[in-house]
Amino acid sequence: KQNRSHHEYTCAAFLRREFFVALFGGEAPEAKPLPAGMALAPPDVDELRARAALVALETGPTNDLPAPPINMSAHSVSCDSDGWEARAFELFEAHGFVIVDDLLKLHQVNAVFNDCERIGKEIVGEERRGNRGPGRYSFGTASSTGSMLHVASFARHLLDGAGVVLRPLLDRIFEGGTRPGFMAYAAGGDFVLGDVRTQQALHSDIRIGLSLNRPLPPPMLSVNFSVQDITEMNGAMRIAPGTQVLGGVKGAGKFGDVESFRLCPLNAGAAIIRDVRVLHSGTPNLTPRARYLPSVEYVSMDLRASKRRDMFPVKRGLPWKLYERFSPEVQELCRDIVAEEGKAVRVAYWR
């Protein structure tokens, strides 16, 4: 009884108005009207909710906090600028990746995006279980050929159209090694469905022997194309600059001391030129729509000569009717992946 009386007294004391005035430093100021012509903008409720979810996110098996956005201007070049290839090569050599802006035109972006949406619906089942984790899908893994080069927009716009523009940069990236040069390998990429609140652990896309694990040339290169605006909310790629040699030795595992960043904002039409050994991962997509990041992959002649059984020989998934309309400088990169003339490329998608 005595304890209860003491509790009631304490509650009464701490709930008195005088207590809160003393605690917070005095009386609240009187509200004043805004100057004429001014008004408070209503908050964007959806953005506030998304940002709150991002900050409070349980980020999956790694329990990592969301990585901050990278300084995009320090890692980007526009292919419309003079001498862009030299600057792009410097950034790639230093960090293992570079962002090339303005690579795709609007009609190319729209064509590839529409095919991504159409094919994505074929791949995704009702369970949304993914083939790269919950809600995450690899186009290449889902295709029976391991590639998407049978899709006209991927072949024409990503391999041929963008390949012609990128050729001077790719030649510089692959000019070293025991066997200089490179070849086209496949087209693929990934997508993450809307409302996926987990992120992947950092990983590289390939593990290789020590003889090939040197800074340049990369054994394998991926060109990831942004076919929609990518923001901090819709599943931007997370990347750890300069980790290509580390990633080549240790493809996956715990990398708690590695600094990583999200590649955003990324405008539609831009591309991420990436050494696939560089540690990276997918991040949460807090929007209701899927985020697509299709790609084209190239391999060095040194890796091709290794004849890895898990990679070679390559399935010939590029139809001749698409190949014969390519520019000559791209055709010469496709000799190992083009189907015989008159032979149909049959493809199925696995869920």
DAMOBEL-V295360 format. One record per residue. N is the residue number from 1. RES is the residue in one letter. BURIAL is 1 if it has 9 or more other C-alpha atoms within 8 Angstrom, else 0. Layout:
N;RES;BURIAL
N;RES;BURIAL
//
This chain:
1;K;0
2;Q;0
3;N;0
4;R;0
5;S;0
6;H;0
7;H;0
8;E;0
9;Y;0
10;T;0
11;C;0
12;A;0
13;A;0
14;F;0
15;L;0
16;R;0
17;R;0
18;E;0
19;F;1
20;F;1
21;V;1
22;A;0
23;L;0
24;F;0
25;G;0
26;G;0
27;E;0
28;A;0
29;P;0
30;E;0
31;A;0
32;K;0
33;P;0
34;L;0
35;P;0
36;A;0
37;G;0
38;M;0
39;A;0
40;L;0
41;A;0
42;P;0
43;P;0
44;D;0
45;V;0
46;D;0
47;E;0
48;L;1
49;R;0
50;A;1
51;R;1
52;A;0
53;A;1
54;L;1
55;V;0
56;A;0
57;L;0
58;E;0
59;T;1
60;G;1
61;P;0
62;T;0
63;N;0
64;D;0
65;L;0
66;P;0
67;A;0
68;P;0
69;P;1
70;I;0
71;N;0
72;M;1
73;S;0
74;A;0
75;H;1
76;S;1
77;V;1
78;S;1
79;C;1
80;D;0
81;S;0
82;D;0
83;G;0
84;W;1
85;E;1
86;A;0
87;R;1
88;A;1
89;F;1
90;E;0
91;L;1
92;F;1
93;E;1
94;A;0
95;H;1
96;G;1
97;F;1
98;V;1
99;I;1
100;V;1
101;D;1
102;D;1
103;L;1
104;L;1
105;K;0
106;L;0
107;H;0
108;Q;1
109;V;1
110;N;1
111;A;1
112;V;1
113;F;1
114;N;0
115;D;1
116;C;1
117;E;0
118;R;0
119;I;0
120;G;0
121;K;0
122;E;0
123;I;1
124;V;1
125;G;1
126;E;0
127;E;0
128;R;0
129;R;1
130;G;1
131;N;1
132;R;0
133;G;1
134;P;1
135;G;1
136;R;1
137;Y;1
138;S;1
139;F;1
140;G;1
141;T;1
142;A;1
143;S;1
144;S;1
145;T;1
146;G;1
147;S;1
148;M;1
149;L;1
150;H;1
151;V;0
152;A;0
153;S;1
154;F;1
155;A;1
156;R;1
157;H;1
158;L;1
159;L;1
160;D;1
161;G;1
162;A;1
163;G;1
164;V;1
165;V;1
166;L;0
167;R;0
168;P;0
169;L;1
170;L;0
171;D;1
172;R;0
173;I;1
174;F;1
175;E;1
176;G;1
177;G;1
178;T;0
179;R;0
180;P;1
181;G;1
182;F;1
183;M;1
184;A;1
185;Y;1
186;A;1
187;A;1
188;G;1
189;G;1
190;D;1
191;F;1
192;V;1
193;L;1
194;G;1
195;D;1
196;V;1
197;R;1
198;T;1
199;Q;1
200;Q;1
201;A;1
202;L;1
203;H;1
204;S;1
205;D;0
206;I;1
207;R;1
208;I;0
209;G;0
210;L;0
211;S;0
212;L;1
213;N;1
214;R;1
215;P;0
216;L;1
217;P;1
218;P;1
219;P;1
220;M;1
221;L;1
222;S;1
223;V;1
224;N;1
225;F;1
226;S;1
227;V;1
228;Q;1
229;D;1
230;I;1
231;T;1
232;E;1
233;M;1
234;N;1
235;G;1
236;A;1
237;M;1
238;R;1
239;I;1
240;A;1
241;P;1
242;G;1
243;T;1
244;Q;1
245;V;1
246;L;1
247;G;1
248;G;1
249;V;1
250;K;1
251;G;1
252;A;0
253;G;0
254;K;0
255;F;0
256;G;0
257;D;0
258;V;0
259;E;0
260;S;1
261;F;1
262;R;1
263;L;1
264;C;1
265;P;1
266;L;1
267;N;1
268;A;1
269;G;1
270;A;1
271;A;1
272;I;1
273;I;1
274;R;1
275;D;1
276;V;1
277;R;1
278;V;1
279;L;1
280;H;1
281;S;1
282;G;1
283;T;1
284;P;1
285;N;1
286;L;1
287;T;1
288;P;0
289;R;0
290;A;1
291;R;1
292;Y;1
293;L;1
294;P;1
295;S;1
296;V;1
297;E;1
298;Y;1
299;V;1
300;S;1
301;M;1
302;D;1
303;L;1
304;R;1
305;A;0
306;S;0
307;K;1
308;R;0
309;R;0
310;D;0
311;M;0
312;F;0
313;P;0
314;V;0
315;K;0
316;R;1
317;G;1
318;L;1
319;P;1
320;W;1
321;K;0
322;L;1
323;Y;1
324;E;0
325;R;0
326;F;1
327;S;0
328;P;0
329;E;0
330;V;1
331;Q;1
332;E;0
333;L;1
334;C;1
335;R;0
336;D;0
337;I;1
338;V;1
339;A;1
340;E;0
341;E;0
342;G;0
343;K;0
344;A;0
345;V;1
346;R;0
347;V;0
348;A;0
349;Y;1
350;W;0
351;R;0
//
